[in-house]
C-alpha cells in the first residue's frame, strides 16, 4: 500500500522520521541518554583488534560512513570493502577481529560469501540486517536489526537511514566500551541521535524546492556529486541513487580528488552537487566548490544555514538542511540526495520503484 504516495520509494522516504526513531529506540536508552545494546555480544568491544565490514551497493555506503564513526569515536581500526571484492581478495584477518556484514535483504550472495570466509577465518561474525529470517542473519553469531519495516522500492532509502542509525549507535557503544567516550560525551551524542527524526522531518520540507532543481537535473547528461569525510560516501550514495532510478550518469567523488582529474569534465552543462553541511571540513570542500564555480559548473549546494552564510558566490541553488551535530549530519544529508534522485526520475518518467535491469535482492553473484 503506497498510502497517498505515487511510488513506494516516496512513501519510504517519508517514513524515515518514524523508521529512524524506531531503530534508535532499539539501541538507545533515551531517558537515561545512554547507548544500551540489547543483543548479547559474543565479543568484547574493548578487546577488538579491528573491525572489517563488507556489503554491497547502498549498504556499502552505510558502512563507509560508519568507518568514520568507529575510527573517531571508538578509536577502532576499520576496513571496509565491497563484498564482491573482499571475498576473492581473501585478506589476512587479525585475531580478535570483528566482521560486520550489512544487508537490507540478508540474502545478497557476495555479502554472504564474505561472511562465510570470515567465519572460516575465526572472526567474530555480526550482521546488520532488515530481514530477521534471512540467511545472513542465520549464519551470524549476533544479529543487529534495522527496524524500518519491509522496503519495497528497489532503490534503498529507509533501510539506509536505519542502517546508519544502528551503526552510529554501535560506534557509540564501542566508544564507551573502549573508554574513548566518557559519560558526558555519550549523553551529548545520544541527544544528537534523538534529535535526528525531527531534523529529518524538517529536511523533507524542502521537497518543493528540490522538485524545481530536479527539473533542471533531468536535462543533464552527467552529474557530479562531491563530499569530504563522511559526506564523501553520501556523495557516492547520491550518485548511485540518481543512476539507478533516472538512468542519468552520475559520479560521487571525494572533493579533494577533483583537481586530480574530474575537474576536466566541468563546464556549464554539468551540474555539480556539493554535500557540505557546516563542520570543520566544510571550508576545504567550499574551496573545491569555488574551483568548480570558476569553471562555469552549475553548483547545487546541500548545507545548513551556517554553511550557506560561508558559501560565497557562484552557487545556482542551495538546499538547506537543519543544523545538527556533525556526528549525525551524514544521516540527515542523505535525505535531500534521495529526494533529488526521486524527483529527477519522476521527471524522466522512469519506473521509479522497479528500475530496469535491477532486482531488489541480488542472490546470484
Ligand atoms: C541501491 C540498492 C542496492 C542494495 C544492494 C545491497 O539503492 O538498493 O545497491 O543496497 O544490492 O542489498 P542488500 O542490502 O539487500 O544486501
Boltz pocket constraint, residues with backbone or C-beta under 6 A from the ligand:
constraints:
  - pocket:
      binder: B
      contacts: [[A, 56], [A, 57], [A, 58], [A, 59], [A, 60], [A, 102], [A, 103], [A, 104], [A, 105], [A, 106], [A, 107], [A, 108], [A, 111], [A, 154], [A, 155], [A, 156], [A, 157], [A, 240], [A, 241], [A, 244], [A, 359], [A, 360], [A, 361], [A, 362]]
      max_distance: 6.0
